[in-house]
Amino acid sequence: MNVAILVGGRGKRIGLDKGFLKLCGRTFIEILVDRFKDCDLVLVCRDEKQAEEYSIFGKTLVDSVRNFGPLAGIYSALKHFENRVLVLAVDMPLVKRELAEFLFESYPDVDAVVPAWSDGKIEPLLACYSHSALKTIEKCLEEGERRVHKAIERMNTAYYPIENLRWFDERLESFINVNSMKDYERLLKVVECSSIDTEGQ
């Protein structure tokens, strides 16, 4: 399985790089790298300085288009692998390996497989993208469109109901992400450290 962990965000609302936040004594990036260590894994960084900081955790890649956020990260990952890739944000440390594998293996003939909530909201940073999505993303970047969901709307996308993913993740903790200190505090309350399996969480 090809896996790209997007670590490029500056974490402005938290005040530090989110990959270095800790959960049960380990950083988010350590947890995720362990979980996908037998995959073809790359860490997508915003610039050379960040790539140097993350290089101790594995193979790094610098965004080929600068200052375009997660969409540029997805674009860089697709260019790197030239194949299907599971994209994951570094601030989602509870993602279940089985859930990720299911998304990667589902709907091989579409541009993207994106989990969707019943209210229509989507999770584009725990999703699978095929190499065929590259042209659509490239066009968006050329037009100055930064929003990932807008690019996804232009693709041949399979929206997978998140409720159906409870088979792999009963409490849907895979989709907990950290955008603020409140989110981080909430995450710490949800997790029981003794139950964390960094290999296959």
Buried (B, 14 or more C-beta within 10 A) or exposed (E): BBBBBBBBBEBEEBEEBBBBBEBBEBBBBBBBBBBBEEBBBBBBBBEEEBBEBBEEBBEBBBBBBEEBBBBBBBBBBBBBBEEBBBBBBBBBBBBBBBBBBBBBEEBEEBBBBBBBBEEEEBBBBBBBBBBBBBEBBBEBBEEEBBEBEEBBEBBEBBBBEBEEBEEBBEEBBBBBBBBEEEBBEEBBEEBEEEEBEBEEB
